[in-house]
Amino acid sequence: MSDRTYNQYCGLAYALDRVGERWTMLIIRELVAGPRRYKDLLDGLPGISTNLLASRLKSLEQDGLIQRRVLPPPAGSTVYELTALGQGLETALLELGRWGSQFVPPSRGEADLLNVGSYALTLKTFFRPELAQGVHEVYELHVDNEVLHVQIEDGEIAVNQGTALQANAVFYTDIATYLGLLTGQIGVETAVTNQLIQIEGEPDSLQRFLNLCGLPAAAVL
């Protein structure tokens, strides 16, 4: 925990003592979809310095919100991941994301784009469980050099890094197209016609995915 504290006997104040510092919640956002290497975190948080990232990670680890783990061979990389205590922040992140989305301006181009891990939370934020009742599907997303899989199971959603054991549809695209589709700035027909995205599986699967997970402008309801 930071040396600075609000010194107030209040749950919100104690929470902010631990996660209220600049960049801290965004680091947690990066870890929602699964473990990340130090370099992955740097790539997903353009603008943060190496020293500040190291400091924030150290504080989060001391507070028991994240932990380090060495991946088994052949990877052997050290990764950071959320503990059960850190995972408990996901609901708060989703609610903040929904509230904050009303202030997000239209994308201004490449400068706005983060890596796909940053958008894992977006899928959960705008997921429409009422439309997913009775749906049992898995989507695999290959966006630039990142891979996510999204499992929708009868009104519930899970988003994780890596490939799926068995996907109903696989999408291949770049981060600009992915974000454009999620926000409705690029239509499905345009993306497919101009070969901005490749689909393995049922052609209608992309629109179905956006209906369930995209921002309201991207959904055809």
Buried (B, 14 or more C-beta within 10 A) or exposed (E): EBEEEEEEEEEEEEEBBBBBBEBBBBBBBBBBBBBBBBEBBBBBBEEBEEEBBEBBBEBBBEBEBBBEEEEEEEEEBEBBBBBEEBBEBBEEBBEBBEEEBEEEEEBEEEEEBBBBBBBBBBBBBBBBEEBBEEBEBBBBBBBBEBBBBBBBEEBEBEBBBEBBEEBBBBBBBBBBBBBBBBBBBBBBEBBBEEEBBEBEBEEEBBBBBBBBBBBEEBBEE
